[in-house]
Amino acid sequence: MAEHLENVSEACLMMGYPRDSFPRIKELYDAGGQLALKEVSRPKAIPNNKVESHIEETVKLAVD
């Protein structure tokens, strides 16, 4: 997109990436194409934020 727009900052803004991440994103794309970018955009699990399953189930039941 940066090549198409001829403007890296505008492309980053449109794609929702910080401008300073462009070199890393471009390197990933050059190495692995769109699949490499999909791997980056997946949310990472944060185990420290995980509550015990019985608490999670109680909250789910309360919301329904």
PyRosetta script that sets phi, psi and omega in degrees:
from pyrosetta import init, pose_from_sequence

init()
pose = pose_from_sequence("MAEHLENVSEACLMMGYPRDSFPRIKELYDAGGQLALKEVSRPKAIPNNKVESHIEETVKLAVD")
pose.set_psi(1, -37.5)
pose.set_omega(1, 179.6)
pose.set_phi(2, -60.8)
pose.set_psi(2, -40.4)
pose.set_omega(2, 177.6)
pose.set_phi(3, -65.4)
pose.set_psi(3, -43.3)
pose.set_omega(3, -179.0)
pose.set_phi(4, -62.2)
pose.set_psi(4, -45.3)
pose.set_omega(4, -178.7)
pose.set_phi(5, -81.4)
pose.set_psi(5, -17.0)
pose.set_omega(5, -174.2)
pose.set_phi(6, 56.7)
pose.set_psi(6, 35.3)
pose.set_omega(6, -179.2)
pose.set_phi(7, -157.1)
pose.set_psi(7, 105.5)
pose.set_omega(7, -177.5)
pose.set_phi(8, -63.8)
pose.set_psi(8, -45.4)
pose.set_omega(8, -177.9)
pose.set_phi(9, -59.8)
pose.set_psi(9, -42.8)
pose.set_omega(9, 179.8)
pose.set_phi(10, -66.9)
pose.set_psi(10, -40.1)
pose.set_omega(10, 178.6)
pose.set_phi(11, -63.3)
pose.set_psi(11, -43.3)
pose.set_omega(11, 178.5)
pose.set_phi(12, -62.6)
pose.set_psi(12, -41.4)
pose.set_omega(12, 178.8)
pose.set_phi(13, -61.7)
pose.set_psi(13, -44.4)
pose.set_omega(13, -178.9)
pose.set_phi(14, -66.7)
pose.set_psi(14, -34.1)
pose.set_omega(14, -177.5)
pose.set_phi(15, -88.0)
pose.set_psi(15, -9.5)
pose.set_omega(15, 177.8)
pose.set_phi(16, 82.1)
pose.set_psi(16, 21.2)
pose.set_omega(16, 177.9)
pose.set_phi(17, -104.4)
pose.set_psi(17, 144.9)
pose.set_omega(17, 173.3)
pose.set_phi(18, -65.3)
pose.set_psi(18, 143.9)
pose.set_omega(18, -177.6)
pose.set_phi(19, -58.6)
pose.set_psi(19, -37.2)
pose.set_omega(19, -177.7)
pose.set_phi(20, -72.5)
pose.set_psi(20, -8.3)
pose.set_omega(20, 176.0)
pose.set_phi(21, -88.3)
pose.set_psi(21, -7.5)
pose.set_omega(21, -174.6)
pose.set_phi(22, -56.0)
pose.set_psi(22, -47.5)
pose.set_omega(22, -178.5)
pose.set_phi(23, -58.4)
pose.set_psi(23, -40.5)
pose.set_omega(23, 179.4)
pose.set_phi(24, -68.1)
pose.set_psi(24, -42.2)
pose.set_omega(24, -179.6)
pose.set_phi(25, -65.7)
pose.set_psi(25, -42.4)
pose.set_omega(25, 179.0)
pose.set_phi(26, -63.7)
pose.set_psi(26, -40.7)
pose.set_omega(26, 178.5)
pose.set_phi(27, -62.3)
pose.set_psi(27, -43.8)
pose.set_omega(27, 177.4)
pose.set_phi(28, -61.5)
pose.set_psi(28, -44.9)
pose.set_omega(28, -179.5)
pose.set_phi(29, -63.5)
pose.set_psi(29, -44.5)
pose.set_omega(29, 179.8)
pose.set_phi(30, -62.2)
pose.set_psi(30, -34.6)
pose.set_omega(30, -178.2)
pose.set_phi(31, -81.3)
pose.set_psi(31, -37.5)
pose.set_omega(31, -172.3)
pose.set_phi(32, -134.2)
pose.set_psi(32, 6.4)
pose.set_omega(32, 178.3)
pose.set_phi(33, 68.7)
pose.set_psi(33, -158.1)
pose.set_omega(33, -176.4)
pose.set_phi(34, -64.2)
pose.set_psi(34, -31.8)
pose.set_omega(34, 179.6)
pose.set_phi(35, -60.9)
pose.set_psi(35, -39.0)
pose.set_omega(35, 178.9)
pose.set_phi(36, -62.8)
pose.set_psi(36, -36.0)
pose.set_omega(36, 179.0)
pose.set_phi(37, -72.4)
pose.set_psi(37, -33.2)
pose.set_omega(37, 177.0)
pose.set_phi(38, -64.2)
pose.set_psi(38, -38.1)
pose.set_omega(38, 179.0)
pose.set_phi(39, -62.6)
pose.set_psi(39, -37.0)
pose.set_omega(39, -179.7)
pose.set_phi(40, -71.6)
pose.set_psi(40, -36.5)
pose.set_omega(40, -173.2)
pose.set_phi(41, -80.3)
pose.set_psi(41, -6.8)
pose.set_omega(41, 177.0)
pose.set_phi(42, -69.6)
pose.set_psi(42, 133.9)
pose.set_omega(42, 177.9)
pose.set_phi(43, -65.8)
pose.set_psi(43, 140.0)
pose.set_omega(43, 179.2)
pose.set_phi(44, -92.2)
pose.set_psi(44, 139.6)
pose.set_omega(44, 177.0)
pose.set_phi(45, -70.4)
pose.set_psi(45, 140.9)
pose.set_omega(45, 177.8)
pose.set_phi(46, -116.4)
pose.set_psi(46, 94.2)
pose.set_omega(46, -174.6)
pose.set_phi(47, -60.8)
pose.set_psi(47, -28.0)
pose.set_omega(47, 179.5)
pose.set_phi(48, -67.7)
pose.set_psi(48, -20.7)
pose.set_omega(48, 179.3)
pose.set_phi(49, -91.1)
pose.set_psi(49, -1.5)
pose.set_omega(49, -176.7)
pose.set_phi(50, -79.6)
pose.set_psi(50, 129.5)
pose.set_omega(50, 175.3)
pose.set_phi(51, -94.1)
pose.set_psi(51, 166.0)
pose.set_omega(51, 178.9)
pose.set_phi(52, -63.0)
pose.set_psi(52, 147.4)
pose.set_omega(52, -173.3)
pose.set_phi(53, -60.8)
pose.set_psi(53, -36.0)
pose.set_omega(53, -179.1)
pose.set_phi(54, -67.0)
pose.set_psi(54, -32.8)
pose.set_omega(54, 177.2)
pose.set_phi(55, -70.5)
pose.set_psi(55, -42.9)
pose.set_omega(55, 178.7)
pose.set_phi(56, -60.4)
pose.set_psi(56, -43.3)
pose.set_omega(56, 179.2)
pose.set_phi(57, -64.4)
pose.set_psi(57, -40.7)
pose.set_omega(57, 178.6)
pose.set_phi(58, -61.2)
pose.set_psi(58, -43.6)
pose.set_omega(58, 179.1)
pose.set_phi(59, -65.5)
pose.set_psi(59, -42.7)
pose.set_omega(59, 178.2)
pose.set_phi(60, -59.5)
pose.set_psi(60, -42.6)
pose.set_omega(60, 179.7)
pose.set_phi(61, -66.9)
pose.set_psi(61, -37.0)
pose.set_omega(61, -178.7)
pose.set_phi(62, -68.4)
pose.set_psi(62, -34.3)
pose.set_omega(62, -178.5)
pose.set_phi(63, -74.7)
pose.set_psi(63, -37.9)
pose.set_omega(63, -179.8)
pose.set_phi(64, -71.7)
pose.dump_pdb("model.pdb")
